[in-house]
Amino acid sequence: MLNKEKFIALASSEETNTLDRAKARVANRELHRVSQKIALHILSRLAVLGWKQKDLAEKMAVTPQQVSKWVKGKENFTLDTLIRLSHVLSCNLFQAIPEDIVLSGDR
């Protein structure tokens, strides 16, 4: 049996959505980039204030797990969350959003 025949015999006949998942990852790349920048701002502000993630969780009235999601840089922040975080941390988290993202909203 040739290698090609072996491969075909091993390959699943089921349809996969690999291509769709790859397209979705590319589409979300920009969102992740912005989320990571916001997360870095949060972490640096916590360092300046001398706070731990638990302190931020208490002041925001959320769980420590939620703060952990924020600082991992994979969270899709709502405007409400960004405003509340900016207020509690006394900083402007909106400046973490690159200008090219804001100006290219009509893509």
C-alpha positions, -999 to +999 in steps of 0.1 A: +000+000+000+014+034-010+017+063+015-011+082-002-034+052+001-025+048+038-032+085+044-066+083+027-074+052+047-066+070+079-082+103+070-116+109+084-145+112+059-162+136+083-163+173+073-144+196+095-148+233+102-110+239+104-111+266+076-140+284+093-122+284+127-090+297+110-110+325+094-126+334+127-092+336+144-079+360+117-111+381+121-106+382+159-069+390+158-075+427+160-098+423+190-073+403+208-045+428+201-066+456+217-077+434+246-040+426+253-031+463+253-059+471+278-048+442+300-012+456+300-026+490+311-046+474+339-016+454+351+007+484+350-018+505+368-022+478+395+016+479+400+016+517+403-012+516+429+004+486+447-028+466+443-033+430+437-059+416+414-080+407+444-080+443+455-093+454+421-120+426+422-132+440+456-133+476+444-151+466+411-175+442+430-166+413+407-150+379+413-112+375+412-118+351+383-133+380+363-102+402+370-080+373+359-099+371+326-093+409+321-056+407+327-051+377+305-060+399+275-086+377+260-117+396+273-141+414+250-145+445+272-178+464+272-179+501+273-194+499+308-166+478+320-139+501+305-155+531+321-158+515+355-122+502+353-110+536+343-128+552+372-116+527+398-080+528+385-080+565+379-067+562+344-080+563+308-081+528+295-095+541+262-061+554+253-050+518+250-071+514+219-049+522+189-061+551+168-060+530+136-086+507+152-109+536+160-105+552+126-110+520+106-144+511+120-159+509+085-140+479+073 
